[in-house]
Structures are given as structure tokens and as C-alpha cells.
Amino acid sequence: MSNLLEITNLHTSFFTREGEVHAVRGVSFSLNAGELVGIVGESGCGKSVTCKSILQLLGNNGKITGGSIRFRGDDLAEKTPQQMRRIRGSEIAMIFQDPMTALNPVLTIGRQMSEILMRNQGLDRRAAKAKALAMLDSVGIADAARRFEQYPHEFSGGMRQRVMIAIALSCHPQLLIADEPTTALDVTIQAQILRLLKSLQQQTQTAILLITHDLGVVAQMCSRVVVMYGGQVMEEGKVDDIFLRPAHPYTQGLLASLPRADDPEHRLSPIEGSPPGLLNPPPGCPFAERCAHRRPQCARPPAFYSCGEGHRVACWLWLEQEASA
């Protein structure tokens, strides 16, 4: 597999009345063509901001302040808004958490899909409609011709999310960013949407960056995992490494706080404390204040240490283990 996306030392901030919020602080990871990678962590850890930085969807007060985002070798952080408009949708697409706010409530589903296809692929209205109907059918929406003429409020939450998937994949992007795509859906519909995403990814070989706080979804869907906390990457590795051999105390804490189907007597162990404020983030490891293994050196930012093939962790404990080996 070839490298499709490479994020290096990314810094993204939001400038507010209270000051600069350092939402993403030195994030680095890569994504291969056709790969499905999960980004996990607590709310506010920088998952969504990292992915919105890729598409420059940061609003008026958000700004990339450092680092690079290379997509097929080109640095997206240096692109103009006009250049990014040509990339969004056609080369990189995004599925948002709430499809009701992502869809225009006063336009029919068909019109919204057709306009995207006409703009990004240069199709005429008839060809765009035919393509839209085919995409609706491919995501499991029955009676696509009738649904084409309906408005978003006439669809259930699961159906609206299927429409968003159809829109995102209609222009055959090389990268799909899915930001908590099943958050507002019940468990049964979540499973359907996840199976659909996995199936379409295998058929089209589109790379997917899946943002979620649900480790069960990651175990089911992803080949690799990036664990974030406090705007930084704490650990990265293959799914089996993260679940069977977690290296960072934060990753271990996340797994310990989950119920286990194979052990009904397993007692949940919550992570005490709260995430750090990012107006004045700590200079060292952001998890140090909540960590049972903290050391004096945790006041300084740790380097990444290798704990296996393709498995890296940002924790001073691994320096101690290397020294004692």
C-alpha cells in the first residue's frame, strides 16, 4: 500500500476572547491508500479538529499554526480556500456527526446530490440524477426514485446517514473522513451503518479515517488506531496491539473503563480526574495529572518510543524499560 495522507507535527488553534485554545498540539500520523484507521479519545481531545484541519473547516477563528498535511504529496495546509473547494468532495469527503444539520432542510435530497455531482464531476442534470439514484440504491435506500424527491425531514436518522454516505462517496474520493457517524443512532441502526461503511470501503478501496470514542467500533472496523489526549497523540498501533498490548497508561485506562462481554464480573475502573484545559495546556505529558505512574520527568514532553513493529507510544515509562532491558 502506498502512503496517501501524512500529517506531521500539526498544530491548530482557535483564537477566542479568553485567549488561544491549543486544540491540536504536534500531531503526527499517516494513512495508506485503502486503509481504515480509527482516531479515539475523550471528547475535546482534538480528534475532530485534527480531521477538520485536513479540509480547512475550522471556521473564522480557527487556524493551522504549524506543521504539514500532505495528501498525495501536496501540503493541504498551504492551499488557498479556492484550491480546497476543488479538493473537498471530489478527492476528500467527510461524513459529519449529525446528518440533519449537514443536509439542507429546504432542498430535496435529489437536488442536493445532483448539485454536488454537477459541480464536482461536470455532469449534466440528467446524468447527475442517474448517478444519484444509483448511489442511493447502493447504500440500501429502497424506492430511490421516490426518495430522490423527498426532503431530509422525511427520512429517519439512519436513512439520513445513508444519504450522507451516498453523497460522500458519489464523487469517488480517495479519502473519506467519518466523524462519529453513528453517534445519534440507536444500536441496531449503528450496526447497519458500520457494516455499510465497511462494505463500501472494501468495494471502492477508499481510505477511511474514522473518528470515534467507541472502542468497540474501532475493534470491529479498523486496522490501525491513533489514541489522542489533550490535543496530542499518546499511542499508535495495530488494533491487536492497542487492545491486547496497550502501552500508554491512558490507553490502559480507556480499556479498563469498558465492560467486557467475556467477563460479566469485570469491575469497571474509571479514569479519575478531568482532561487538561487547552487555553494553558501543560508543558509535559498531558495525562500526567491523572496518571498513577507519573514521574518527575513527566513535566517534560516525552518522545515517542517503539514498543513493537508499527506500535509507538509517547510515555517516559518506556525510556525506563529500554534502560533496564
C-alpha positions as a Markdown table, in Angstrom:
| # | Residue | x | y | z |
|---|---|---|---|---|
| 1 | Met | 0.0 | 0.0 | 0.0 |
| 2 | Ser | 1.2 | 3.5 | -0.8 |
| 3 | Asn | 1.1 | 6.4 | 1.5 |
| 4 | Leu | -1.9 | 8.6 | 0.9 |
| 5 | Leu | -2.0 | 11.1 | 3.8 |
| 6 | Glu | 0.8 | 12.2 | 6.1 |
| 7 | Ile | 0.3 | 14.6 | 9.0 |
| 8 | Thr | 3.5 | 15.9 | 10.5 |
| 9 | Asn | 3.7 | 18.0 | 13.7 |
| 10 | Leu | 0.3 | 19.6 | 13.2 |
| 11 | His | -0.7 | 22.5 | 15.4 |
| 12 | Thr | -4.2 | 24.0 | 15.2 |
| 13 | Ser | -5.5 | 26.8 | 17.5 |
| 14 | Phe | -8.8 | 28.7 | 18.0 |
| 15 | Phe | -8.5 | 32.3 | 18.9 |
| 16 | Thr | -11.2 | 33.4 | 21.4 |
| 17 | Arg | -11.8 | 36.3 | 23.8 |
| 18 | Glu | -10.3 | 34.2 | 26.6 |
| 19 | Gly | -7.1 | 33.6 | 24.5 |
| 20 | Glu | -5.6 | 31.0 | 22.2 |
| 21 | Val | -7.0 | 27.5 | 22.6 |
| 22 | His | -4.3 | 25.0 | 21.5 |
| 23 | Ala | -6.7 | 22.3 | 20.3 |
| 24 | Val | -4.1 | 20.2 | 18.3 |
| 25 | Arg | -0.5 | 20.2 | 19.5 |
| 26 | Gly | 2.1 | 18.4 | 17.4 |
| 27 | Val | 0.0 | 15.6 | 16.0 |
| 28 | Ser | 1.7 | 13.2 | 13.5 |
| 29 | Phe | 0.4 | 10.1 | 11.8 |
| 30 | Ser | -0.1 | 8.7 | 8.3 |
| 31 | Leu | -2.8 | 6.8 | 6.4 |
| 32 | Asn | -2.2 | 4.4 | 3.5 |
| 33 | Ala | -4.4 | 4.1 | 0.4 |
| 34 | Gly | -7.3 | 1.8 | 1.0 |
| 35 | Glu | -6.7 | 1.7 | 4.8 |
| 36 | Leu | -9.2 | 2.2 | 7.6 |
| 37 | Val | -7.7 | 3.9 | 10.6 |
| 38 | Gly | -9.5 | 4.9 | 13.8 |
| 39 | Ile | -8.8 | 8.0 | 15.9 |
| 40 | Val | -10.1 | 7.6 | 19.5 |
| 41 | Gly | -10.1 | 9.6 | 22.7 |
| 42 | Glu | -12.3 | 11.5 | 25.1 |
| 43 | Ser | -14.4 | 14.4 | 24.0 |
| 44 | Gly | -12.3 | 17.5 | 23.5 |
| 45 | Cys | -9.0 | 15.6 | 22.9 |
| 46 | Gly | -8.6 | 17.0 | 19.3 |
| 47 | Lys | -9.9 | 14.2 | 17.2 |
| 48 | Ser | -12.4 | 16.2 | 15.2 |
| 49 | Val | -10.2 | 19.3 | 15.0 |
| 50 | Thr | -7.4 | 17.3 | 13.5 |
| 51 | Cys | -9.7 | 16.0 | 10.8 |
| 52 | Lys | -11.3 | 19.3 | 10.1 |
| 53 | Ser | -7.8 | 20.8 | 9.7 |
| 54 | Ile | -7.3 | 18.4 | 6.8 |
| 55 | Leu | -10.1 | 20.1 | 5.0 |
| 56 | Gln | -9.6 | 23.6 | 6.5 |
| 57 | Leu | -13.1 | 23.5 | 8.0 |
| 58 | Leu | -12.0 | 25.5 | 11.1 |
| 59 | Gly | -14.4 | 28.5 | 11.0 |
| 60 | Asn | -13.3 | 32.1 | 11.2 |
| 61 | Asn | -11.4 | 31.8 | 14.5 |
| 62 | Gly | -9.5 | 28.5 | 13.8 |
| 63 | Lys | -6.1 | 28.4 | 12.2 |
| 64 | Ile | -3.4 | 25.9 | 11.4 |
| 65 | Thr | -0.4 | 27.4 | 13.2 |
| 66 | Gly | 2.3 | 24.8 | 12.3 |
| 67 | Gly | 3.1 | 21.5 | 10.7 |
| 68 | Ser | 2.1 | 20.0 | 7.4 |
| 69 | Ile | -0.8 | 17.9 | 6.0 |
| 70 | Arg | 0.5 | 16.1 | 2.9 |
| 71 | Phe | -2.2 | 14.5 | 0.7 |
| 72 | Arg | -0.6 | 12.6 | -2.2 |
| 73 | Gly | 2.5 | 14.7 | -1.6 |
| 74 | Asp | 0.8 | 18.1 | -1.7 |
| 75 | Asp | 0.6 | 20.1 | 1.6 |
| 76 | Leu | -3.1 | 20.9 | 2.2 |
| 77 | Ala | -2.1 | 23.4 | 5.0 |
| 78 | Glu | -0.7 | 25.7 | 2.2 |
| 79 | Lys | -3.7 | 25.5 | -0.1 |
| 80 | Thr | -5.9 | 28.6 | -0.7 |
| 81 | Pro | -9.7 | 28.4 | 0.1 |
| 82 | Gln | -10.3 | 28.2 | -3.7 |
| 83 | Gln | -8.0 | 25.3 | -4.1 |
| 84 | Met | -9.5 | 23.5 | -1.1 |
| 85 | Arg | -13.0 | 23.8 | -2.6 |
| 86 | Arg | -11.8 | 21.8 | -5.6 |
| 87 | Ile | -10.4 | 19.1 | -3.2 |
| 88 | Arg | -13.4 | 18.8 | -0.9 |
| 89 | Gly | -15.9 | 16.3 | -2.1 |
| 90 | Ser | -14.1 | 15.2 | -5.2 |
| 91 | Glu | -10.8 | 13.9 | -3.5 |
| 92 | Ile | -11.5 | 14.1 | 0.2 |
| 93 | Ala | -15.1 | 13.8 | 1.6 |
| 94 | Met | -16.4 | 14.0 | 5.1 |
| 95 | Ile | -19.4 | 12.5 | 6.9 |
| 96 | Phe | -20.4 | 14.6 | 9.9 |
| 97 | Gln | -21.9 | 13.5 | 13.3 |
| 98 | Asp | -25.4 | 14.9 | 12.7 |
| 99 | Pro | -26.8 | 14.4 | 9.2 |
| 100 | Met | -29.8 | 16.6 | 9.9 |
| 101 | Thr | -27.6 | 19.7 | 10.3 |
| 102 | Ala | -25.3 | 18.6 | 7.4 |
| 103 | Leu | -28.3 | 18.4 | 4.9 |
| 104 | Asn | -30.1 | 21.5 | 3.7 |
| 105 | Pro | -33.7 | 21.1 | 5.1 |
| 106 | Val | -35.3 | 23.2 | 2.3 |
| 107 | Leu | -33.9 | 21.3 | -0.6 |
| 108 | Thr | -34.8 | 17.8 | -1.7 |
| 109 | Ile | -32.3 | 15.0 | -1.3 |
| 110 | Gly | -32.1 | 14.6 | -5.1 |
| 111 | Arg | -31.3 | 18.3 | -5.7 |
| 112 | Gln | -28.6 | 18.3 | -3.1 |
| 113 | Met | -27.0 | 15.2 | -4.5 |
| 114 | Ser | -27.3 | 16.3 | -8.1 |
| 115 | Glu | -25.8 | 19.8 | -7.5 |
| 116 | Ile | -22.7 | 18.2 | -5.9 |
| 117 | Leu | -22.3 | 15.8 | -8.8 |
| 118 | Met | -22.8 | 18.6 | -11.4 |
| 119 | Arg | -20.3 | 20.8 | -9.7 |
| 120 | Asn | -17.6 | 18.2 | -8.9 |
| 121 | Gln | -17.9 | 15.9 | -11.8 |
| 122 | Gly | -19.2 | 18.2 | -14.5 |
| 123 | Leu | -22.3 | 16.0 | -15.2 |
| 124 | Asp | -25.5 | 17.4 | -16.8 |
| 125 | Arg | -28.7 | 17.3 | -14.8 |
| 126 | Arg | -29.9 | 14.0 | -16.3 |
| 127 | Ala | -26.6 | 12.2 | -15.8 |
| 128 | Ala | -26.3 | 13.6 | -12.3 |
| 129 | Lys | -29.8 | 12.3 | -11.4 |
| 130 | Ala | -29.0 | 8.8 | -12.8 |
| 131 | Lys | -25.8 | 8.8 | -10.7 |
| 132 | Ala | -27.6 | 10.0 | -7.6 |
| 133 | Leu | -30.2 | 7.3 | -7.9 |
| 134 | Ala | -27.6 | 4.6 | -8.4 |
| 135 | Met | -25.8 | 5.9 | -5.2 |
| 136 | Leu | -29.0 | 5.9 | -3.2 |
| 137 | Asp | -29.6 | 2.3 | -4.3 |
| 138 | Ser | -26.0 | 1.3 | -3.4 |
| 139 | Val | -26.4 | 2.4 | 0.2 |
| 140 | Gly | -29.6 | 0.4 | 0.7 |
| 141 | Ile | -32.3 | 3.1 | 0.2 |
| 142 | Ala | -35.3 | 1.4 | -1.3 |
| 143 | Asp | -37.5 | 3.1 | -3.9 |
| 144 | Ala | -34.7 | 5.5 | -4.7 |
| 145 | Ala | -36.8 | 7.4 | -7.4 |
| 146 | Arg | -39.4 | 8.4 | -4.8 |
| 147 | Arg | -36.9 | 9.2 | -2.1 |
| 148 | Phe | -34.9 | 11.4 | -4.6 |
| 149 | Glu | -37.8 | 13.9 | -4.5 |
| 150 | Gln | -38.2 | 13.9 | -0.7 |
| 151 | Tyr | -36.8 | 16.3 | 1.9 |
| 152 | Pro | -34.4 | 15.4 | 4.8 |
| 153 | His | -37.2 | 15.6 | 7.4 |
| 154 | Glu | -39.0 | 12.8 | 5.6 |
| 155 | Phe | -36.1 | 10.4 | 6.4 |
| 156 | Ser | -35.2 | 8.6 | 9.6 |
| 157 | Gly | -31.9 | 9.2 | 11.3 |
| 158 | Gly | -30.4 | 6.1 | 9.8 |
| 159 | Met | -31.7 | 6.9 | 6.4 |
| 160 | Arg | -30.3 | 10.4 | 6.5 |
| 161 | Gln | -26.9 | 9.0 | 7.5 |
| 162 | Arg | -27.1 | 6.6 | 4.5 |
| 163 | Val | -27.8 | 9.6 | 2.3 |
| 164 | Met | -24.7 | 11.3 | 3.7 |
| 165 | Ile | -22.6 | 8.3 | 2.9 |
| 166 | Ala | -24.0 | 8.2 | -0.6 |
| 167 | Ile | -23.2 | 11.9 | -1.1 |
| 168 | Ala | -19.7 | 11.5 | 0.3 |
| 169 | Leu | -18.9 | 8.5 | -2.0 |
| 170 | Ser | -20.7 | 9.8 | -5.1 |
| 171 | Cys | -17.6 | 11.5 | -6.5 |
| 172 | His | -15.3 | 8.6 | -5.7 |
| 173 | Pro | -13.0 | 10.3 | -3.2 |
| 174 | Gln | -9.7 | 8.7 | -2.3 |
| 175 | Leu | -10.1 | 9.6 | 1.4 |
| 176 | Leu | -13.3 | 9.6 | 3.5 |
| 177 | Ile | -13.4 | 11.2 | 6.9 |
| 178 | Ala | -16.2 | 9.8 | 9.1 |
| 179 | Asp | -16.7 | 12.0 | 12.2 |
| 180 | Glu | -18.7 | 9.9 | 14.8 |
| 181 | Pro | -21.0 | 8.7 | 12.0 |
| 182 | Thr | -23.2 | 6.6 | 14.4 |
| 183 | Thr | -23.4 | 8.9 | 17.5 |
| 184 | Ala | -27.1 | 9.9 | 17.2 |
| 185 | Leu | -28.3 | 6.4 | 16.1 |
| 186 | Asp | -29.7 | 3.5 | 18.1 |
| 187 | Val | -27.6 | 0.4 | 18.4 |
| 188 | Thr | -29.3 | -1.6 | 15.6 |
| 189 | Ile | -29.0 | 1.2 | 13.1 |
| 190 | Gln | -25.4 | 1.8 | 14.2 |
| 191 | Ala | -24.5 | -1.8 | 13.3 |
| 192 | Gln | -26.2 | -1.4 | 9.9 |
| 193 | Ile | -24.3 | 1.9 | 9.1 |
| 194 | Leu | -21.0 | 0.4 | 10.2 |
| 195 | Arg | -21.5 | -2.7 | 8.0 |
| 196 | Leu | -22.4 | -0.5 | 5.1 |
| 197 | Leu | -19.3 | 1.7 | 5.5 |
| 198 | Lys | -17.0 | -1.4 | 5.8 |
| 199 | Ser | -18.6 | -3.0 | 2.7 |
| 200 | Leu | -18.4 | 0.1 | 0.6 |
| 201 | Gln | -14.8 | 0.7 | 1.7 |
| 202 | Gln | -13.8 | -2.8 | 0.6 |
| 203 | Gln | -15.6 | -2.4 | -2.7 |
| 204 | Thr | -14.2 | 1.0 | -3.6 |
| 205 | Gln | -10.8 | 0.8 | -1.8 |
| 206 | Thr | -11.5 | 4.3 | -0.4 |
| 207 | Ala | -9.2 | 5.1 | 2.6 |
| 208 | Ile | -11.3 | 5.9 | 5.7 |
| 209 | Leu | -10.3 | 8.0 | 8.8 |
| 210 | Leu | -12.9 | 7.1 | 11.4 |
| 211 | Ile | -13.3 | 9.4 | 14.4 |
| 212 | Thr | -15.0 | 7.8 | 17.4 |
| 213 | His | -14.9 | 7.5 | 21.2 |
| 214 | Asp | -16.4 | 3.9 | 20.9 |
| 215 | Leu | -13.5 | 1.4 | 21.2 |
| 216 | Gly | -16.0 | -1.4 | 20.2 |
| 217 | Val | -16.5 | 0.3 | 16.8 |
| 218 | Val | -12.7 | 0.5 | 16.4 |
| 219 | Ala | -12.2 | -3.2 | 17.2 |
| 220 | Gln | -14.9 | -4.1 | 14.6 |
| 221 | Met | -13.9 | -1.7 | 11.8 |
| 222 | Cys | -10.2 | -0.6 | 11.9 |
| 223 | Ser | -6.8 | -2.0 | 11.1 |
| 224 | Arg | -4.9 | 0.7 | 13.0 |
| 225 | Val | -5.7 | 3.0 | 15.8 |
| 226 | Val | -4.4 | 6.5 | 16.9 |
| 227 | Val | -5.1 | 7.3 | 20.5 |
| 228 | Met | -5.3 | 11.0 | 21.3 |
| 229 | Tyr | -5.5 | 13.0 | 24.5 |
| 230 | Gly | -5.0 | 16.7 | 25.3 |
| 231 | Gly | -4.5 | 17.6 | 21.7 |
| 232 | Gln | -1.7 | 15.1 | 21.2 |
| 233 | Val | -1.1 | 11.5 | 20.1 |
| 234 | Met | -0.5 | 9.2 | 23.0 |
| 235 | Glu | -0.2 | 5.9 | 21.2 |
| 236 | Glu | -0.5 | 4.5 | 17.7 |
| 237 | Gly | -0.5 | 0.9 | 16.6 |
| 238 | Lys | -2.4 | -2.0 | 15.0 |
| 239 | Val | -5.8 | -2.9 | 16.5 |
| 240 | Asp | -4.4 | -6.1 | 18.2 |
| 241 | Asp | -1.5 | -4.2 | 19.7 |
| 242 | Ile | -3.8 | -1.5 | 21.2 |
| 243 | Phe | -6.3 | -3.9 | 22.6 |
| 244 | Leu | -4.1 | -6.8 | 23.7 |
| 245 | Arg | -0.8 | -4.9 | 24.5 |
| 246 | Pro | -1.8 | -1.3 | 25.4 |
| 247 | Ala | 1.4 | 0.6 | 26.2 |
| 248 | His | 0.3 | 4.1 | 27.4 |
| 249 | Pro | -1.4 | 4.4 | 30.8 |
| 250 | Tyr | -4.2 | 6.4 | 29.2 |
| 251 | Thr | -4.9 | 3.6 | 26.7 |
| 252 | Gln | -4.9 | 1.1 | 29.5 |
| 253 | Gly | -7.3 | 3.3 | 31.4 |
| 254 | Leu | -9.7 | 3.6 | 28.5 |
| 255 | Leu | -9.8 | -0.2 | 28.1 |
| 256 | Ala | -10.2 | -0.8 | 31.9 |
| 257 | Ser | -13.2 | 1.5 | 31.8 |
| 258 | Leu | -15.1 | -0.7 | 29.3 |
| 259 | Pro | -17.4 | -3.6 | 30.2 |
| 260 | Arg | -16.3 | -7.0 | 29.0 |
| 261 | Ala | -18.6 | -9.5 | 27.3 |
| 262 | Asp | -16.3 | -12.4 | 28.2 |
| 263 | Asp | -16.2 | -11.4 | 31.9 |
| 264 | Pro | -19.6 | -10.3 | 33.4 |
| 265 | Glu | -18.0 | -9.9 | 36.8 |
| 266 | His | -15.4 | -7.4 | 35.5 |
| 267 | Arg | -15.5 | -4.2 | 37.5 |
| 268 | Leu | -15.2 | -1.0 | 35.6 |
| 269 | Ser | -12.3 | 1.2 | 36.6 |
| 270 | Pro | -12.9 | 4.9 | 35.6 |
| 271 | Ile | -10.1 | 7.3 | 35.0 |
| 272 | Glu | -10.0 | 9.8 | 37.9 |
| 273 | Gly | -9.8 | 13.5 | 37.2 |
| 274 | Ser | -10.5 | 15.7 | 34.1 |
| 275 | Pro | -8.7 | 16.4 | 30.9 |
| 276 | Pro | -6.4 | 19.4 | 30.9 |
| 277 | Gly | -7.6 | 22.8 | 29.7 |
| 278 | Leu | -6.1 | 23.8 | 26.4 |
| 279 | Leu | -6.1 | 27.5 | 26.9 |
| 280 | Asn | -3.0 | 26.9 | 29.1 |
| 281 | Pro | -2.0 | 23.3 | 28.3 |
| 282 | Pro | 0.6 | 21.5 | 30.5 |
| 283 | Pro | 4.1 | 21.7 | 29.1 |
| 284 | Gly | 4.8 | 18.0 | 29.6 |
| 285 | Cys | 2.6 | 14.9 | 29.2 |
| 286 | Pro | -1.0 | 16.0 | 29.2 |
| 287 | Phe | -2.1 | 12.9 | 31.0 |
| 288 | Ala | 0.4 | 13.3 | 33.9 |
| 289 | Glu | -2.1 | 14.7 | 36.4 |
| 290 | Arg | -4.4 | 11.7 | 36.0 |
| 291 | Cys | -1.7 | 9.1 | 35.7 |
| 292 | Ala | -0.9 | 6.6 | 38.6 |
| 293 | His | 2.6 | 6.1 | 37.1 |
| 294 | Arg | 3.7 | 9.7 | 36.8 |
| 295 | Arg | 7.3 | 10.6 | 37.3 |
| 296 | Pro | 9.1 | 13.9 | 37.8 |
| 297 | Gln | 10.2 | 13.8 | 34.1 |
| 298 | Cys | 6.6 | 13.8 | 33.1 |
| 299 | Ala | 6.7 | 17.6 | 33.5 |
| 300 | Arg | 8.7 | 17.5 | 30.2 |
| 301 | Pro | 7.1 | 16.3 | 26.9 |
| 302 | Pro | 8.0 | 12.6 | 26.2 |
| 303 | Ala | 9.5 | 11.4 | 23.0 |
| 304 | Phe | 7.9 | 8.5 | 21.0 |
| 305 | Tyr | 9.3 | 5.1 | 21.8 |
| 306 | Ser | 8.8 | 1.9 | 19.8 |
| 307 | Cys | 7.2 | -1.0 | 21.6 |
| 308 | Gly | 6.7 | -3.2 | 18.6 |
| 309 | Glu | 6.5 | -3.2 | 14.8 |
| 310 | Gly | 4.3 | -0.2 | 13.9 |
| 311 | His | 3.5 | 0.4 | 17.6 |
| 312 | Arg | 4.7 | 3.6 | 19.2 |
| 313 | Val | 3.9 | 5.3 | 22.5 |
| 314 | Ala | 4.7 | 8.8 | 24.0 |
| 315 | Cys | 5.5 | 7.8 | 27.6 |
| 316 | Trp | 8.6 | 8.2 | 29.8 |
| 317 | Leu | 7.9 | 4.7 | 31.2 |
| 318 | Trp | 9.2 | 3.2 | 28.0 |
| 319 | Leu | 12.5 | 5.0 | 28.4 |
| 320 | Glu | 12.9 | 3.3 | 31.8 |
| 321 | Gln | 12.0 | -0.1 | 30.2 |
| 322 | Glu | 14.6 | 0.5 | 27.4 |
| 323 | Ala | 17.2 | 1.4 | 30.0 |
| 324 | Ser | 16.6 | -1.8 | 32.0 |
| 325 | Ala | 16.5 | -4.1 | 29.0 |
